[in-house]
Amino acid sequence: MRNFGALLTNEWIKLYKKKSFYVYFALMAIFIGICGFFTHRYPMEGLNSALDFVAVYGSMMGAGQILPMIAIIAIANVVPSEFRMGTIKLLLIRAQSRSKILASKYAVTLLFSLVLIVAMLAMAFIAGIIVFGFGGGDAKTWSLIGENTLYMVVYTVAFVTLTFMVGVVTKSSGATVGIAMFCIMAGGILSMLVNRYAFIKYTLFPNVDLSVYMNGGTMPQGMTLPFSVSVIAVYIVVFLLASFFIFRKRDVS
């Protein structure tokens, strides 16, 4: 466990030392700032407090439109950069197993994604205070924020895991970003086709946004919240199994 902690710390330092590290948080801050400006300029009905602001813009319909993309761009280079720079050889000659090395890289991608989500919520709360002052919300608002955060975590983790697998397979950061972004955009199209083709409900994309089930809503063709959660879990496991299998078998010359 101590060795894994050292690997994880090393991977986080690699990510942290990149010049682009703070750029991702700056992009998120700019997005939240723009939302705050328009909310102040054009008030919305039912949005009266800082917590209301977090509930609206910290949702899949708010920050969820950009945060997963920022996370994908940030972590797309975690594995490919090691192959491009040749540092993968230095990692593999250590006493640690390939599985443990790859696990530390996956763990740091999840850690970064969670930090980005927490930072986004903090930014939204600060922006809400600037616009509305320190007024608080009720228990329902807190519950809504919790649900929205959970939906965003699931959505982001699913696509981050997909991105991680593509990075292991292709060893190219450009291809990784391109494929991952295409999958996000294709997800909306597939969701619209779910009524026409029943098999599409077994793919990841129509299921990954759990916020559609909010307020008791259901997806067509018998799709339910437990069904979607099961599909997401299966795909995440498949992505990870593929990543570790390929990484362990790959010949590094």
N, C-alpha and C positions, 0 to 999 in steps of 0.2 A: 504493500500500500504506500509505503514511504517512497519507493522508487517511482510509482505511478504519479504521486504528488509532485515529484521533481520533474517528471516529463511534462505534466500539465503546466507547471509553473514556467518551464522553458518555452512551451508553445505559446502561452499567454504573453510572455515577454517578446517573442518574435512578432506577434500580432500588434502588441502595444507600441513597439518601436517603429512601426511603419509610419511614414509621414502622413498617410491617408487615414490613420486611426481616428483622429478627431474630426476629420472631414465628414464621416458618416453621422456623427452626432450633430455636427453643424447643419447638415442637410435636414435632419429631423427637427432641429430647433427652428430652421427657416420655415418649414412646413407648418409647424405649430404656430409660429409667429404670424404667418399669413392668415391662418384660421382665426387667430385672435383678433387681427386687424379687421377682417370682414365681419366678425361677430359684433365687434364694437361699432362698426360703421352701419351694419345692417342687422339690428337685433332680431333674434329668432324667438318665436313664441315657445314658452316652456323652458327656455334656457336662461336661468336667473341666478346661478351661483357658480363658484369655481368647480364644485363637484359635478354640476350639470355639464359644464364645459368638458371635463374629463370623460364623463359618460358618453358624450356625443362624439368627440374627436379622438377619444382613445378606443374607438370601436373599429370593427372591420370596415365599416363604411367611411371611417375617418382616416386615422393613421394606418389602418390596415391596408390601404390602397398603395402605400409607399414603403412602409417599414420592412415587409418581407423582401422587397426588391433590394433595399439597402443592405439587409443582412446577407443576401445572396452574393452581391457584389463584394462585400467585405470578406466573406469566407471562401469564395470561389478559388482563391489562390493558395489556400492552406496546404493542399497536397501537391498541386501542379508545380508550385514554386520550388519545391524540394527536388523534383526531377529536372526542372529547367536549369537550376543553379548547380546541380550535381551534389547537393548536400545530403541527398537521400542515402548516399553511400556511407557517409559519416554516421548517420543515425543507425543504419542496419548493422554496422560493425560493433555496436555497443552490446552489452550483455542482455539488454532488454529484448523481448520477443517482438516480432513484427506486429502481432495482434495488440500488444500493449502500447506500442508506438502509435499505431493507427487509432486505437481507442483514445489516447490522449489528445490526438488531433480532433477527433469527433467531439470529445468532451469540451474542448475549447471553443468549437463552433457553437455548441449549445450555450455555453457560458456567455459568449459574446452576444448571442441573440437575446438571452434573458436580460443581460445588462442593458441592451439597447431598448428593450420593452419597458424596463423600469425607468430608464432615463426619459423615455417618451412620456410616461405617465407623470413624472415629476415636472417635466417641461409644460405639459398640459395644465397641471395644477397651478403652476406659477403664472402661466398666461391667463388662466381663469381668475386668479386673484387680482391680476393687473386690470382685467376688464370689469370684474364684478365685485371686487373686494373680498373680504374674508367670510362672506356668507356661506353657510354650510347647507348640505343637502340632507335628505332624510334617509331612513334605513333602506328604502327601495332604491335610492340612487346608489348607495354603497353596494347593494346586491347587483345592480346593473353593471357597475364598474368591474366587480369581480367576475361576472359572466363574460363581459367583453374581453377582459384580460385573458381569461382561460381560452376563449375562442381564438384569440390572436396567438397565444402560445402554441396551441395545437397546429394552427395553420402554418406558422413560421417554422416550427420544428419539422413538420412534414416536408416542406419545400427545402429547408436547409439540409435535411437528410438526403433528399433527392440530389441536391447540388453536390453534396459531399461524395455521393456515389459516382456521379458523372465526372467529378474531378479525379477520382481514383482511376476510372476507366479510361478517360481521354488523356490525362496528364497535361491538359491545355486549359489555362484559365479563361481564354477567350471563348473556346467551345463550351466550357462549363457555364459561363454567364449566359451565352446565347441560348443554349438548350434549356436552362432553368427558366429564363425569361419567357421563352416560347411556351413552356409548359404552363406557366402562370396565365398567359394570355389565352392559350388553348383551353384552359379550364373553364373559362366563361362560355366559350362556344359549345363545349361538350355539355355544359349544364343546360343550355337552351335546347339541345338535341335529345335530352334524356327522355322526353315524352315519346319521341319517335322511335328510338332504338333502345330496347330494354337492357341490352348487354352493357350499355354505357354506365349504368348505375353501379357496376362492379369495378369501374376504374376509379382512380384516386380523385380526379379533379371535381366531379360533381359532389363529392362527399366531404372534401377537405374544409370547406367553410361551414362550420357548425352553427354560425350565427343565424342561418336561415330557419333554424328550429326555434328561435326565440319567440316567446309569447304563444307557445303551443303550436306553431306552424309545422307543417310536414311537407316533405318533398314528394313529388309524384311517383307513381309506379311502386308504391309500397315501401319507399325509403323512409326509415325512421332514425332517430338519434342513435340508438344502440347499433343499428345496422351501419351507419356512417362511421361511428367510432371503431367498430370492428374492422371495417375496410381500411381505415387509416392505419390502425395498428398493424394489420397484415402487411401493408405496403412498406411501412417503416422497417419492419423486421426483414422483409425481402431485400430492401435497399441496403441494409446493414450487412446481411449475410453475403450479398453480392460484393460489397465493398471489401469485406475482410477476406473473402475467398480469393478475389482477384489480387489483392495486395500481397497476400501470403504466397501465392503461386507465381507472381511476376518475377521475371529474371531481371535483375538490376546490374547492368554491365558498366 
